[in-house]
Amino acid sequence: MLKILVNSFSFKRIFSLRTERLRGFVIHFIFLMFLTSFPLNYQIVKSGGWDLYNFTGGIRADVPAWLPDGLPADIVISSAGMTYGDAAVNVFETVNVDGEPLFIVFAPEGGYAATARALVFEADRIAYCGESGAELFEVGYSAVTTPVAFQDLRLMSSEDLALEKFVTMIDEAFSSFAVFKSTIYFTVITFVLNVILVVVMSAIFIFVRVHYQKVTTFPQNVRIVIASMTIPSLVGFFIGLFGLMEINAFTVVLFQLLTPLIALFSILRGSGIKTALNKEV
């Protein structure tokens, strides 16, 4: 892999890598994909992740009648967990962002058996149950930045402010999960799309001719294309360190533009075609 990295900064040297063992290129490709994913993954972490489930969208759009006056007054939620005075189970009905029924359940001592889509708040975790009532995943309270006392929500003169504090608490609780899942999704998508990019470009470059002669084979093109991704990946990585969303989005365009150009010039330069590219690179 180190040999591939070192030789990926010259057209001629990239072309010379076409006969190297494929295993090293696979490892190099994986390394480059993590570099390529970094700019937008960094932005995802900074923004708190994509709200893949949007539990609070329905509550914001159609404020339920039980919020805030129906909330149990003895419950306080903070990063340390949910404290309570009464162990009684409280069940409230609302909808998710798609208008589907969603139950908000406060079960301080656990043991609640959901039969439908629900967020179940327990003393040390929040469980999300799917449409059938089966638990899909759970999160803790560690990401909740501001403690929320339900008694204070009930006493607020502004229902809008009470609503915002309640839904923000839920969003914060799920933010770490959203960040994790969002980065995994984006990284996997990046891998898949770039595998397709490598295959398509490698197939197209089979038709490149120098003096009417075929220059490379498909397996050789795979190696050339992967090596050609090195500079765009490194450029995108260093741009990503600035953490600006507008610039980070541009790195994807830059990557897709530079990679085929570098690969094409490497084939032409490495094959010895007499053009302006014959200047030492």
Stockholm file with secondary structure:
# STOCKHOLM 1.0

chainA/1-281         MLKILVNSFSFKRIFSLRTERLRGFVIHFIFLMFLTSFPLNYQIVKSGGWDLYNFTGGIRADVPAWLPDGLPADIVISSAGMTYGDAAVNVFETVNVDGEPLFIVFAPEGGYAATARALVFEADRIAYCGESGAELFEVGYSAVTTPVAFQDLRLMSSEDLALEKFVTMIDEAFSSFAVFKSTIYFTVITFVLNVILVVVMSAIFIFVRVHYQKVTTFPQNVRIVIASMTIPSLVGFFIGLFGLMEINAFTVVLFQLLTPLIALFSILRGSGIKTALNKEV
#=GR chainA/1-281 SS CHHHHHGGGSHHHHHHGGGSCHHHHHHHHHHHHHHHHHHHHHHHHHHTCCCSSCTTHHHHHSCCTTTTTTSCTTCEEETTEEECSCCCCEEEEEECTTSCEEEEEECTTCCCCCSSSEEEECSSCEEEECTTSCEEEEECSTTCCSCEEHHHHHHCSCHHHHHHHHHHHHHHHTHHHHHHHHHHHHHHHHHHHHHHHHHHHHHHGGGCEETTEECCCHHHHHHHHHHHTHHHHHHHHHHHTTCCHHHHHHHHHHHHHHHHHHHHHHHHHHHTCCSGGGSCC
#=GC SS_cons         CHHHHHGGGSHHHHHHGGGSCHHHHHHHHHHHHHHHHHHHHHHHHHHTCCCSSCTTHHHHHSCCTTTTTTSCTTCEEETTEEECSCCCCEEEEEECTTSCEEEEEECTTCCCCCSSSEEEECSSCEEEECTTSCEEEEECSTTCCSCEEHHHHHHCSCHHHHHHHHHHHHHHHTHHHHHHHHHHHHHHHHHHHHHHHHHHHHHHGGGCEETTEECCCHHHHHHHHHHHTHHHHHHHHHHHTTCCHHHHHHHHHHHHHHHHHHHHHHHHHHHTCCSGGGSCC
//
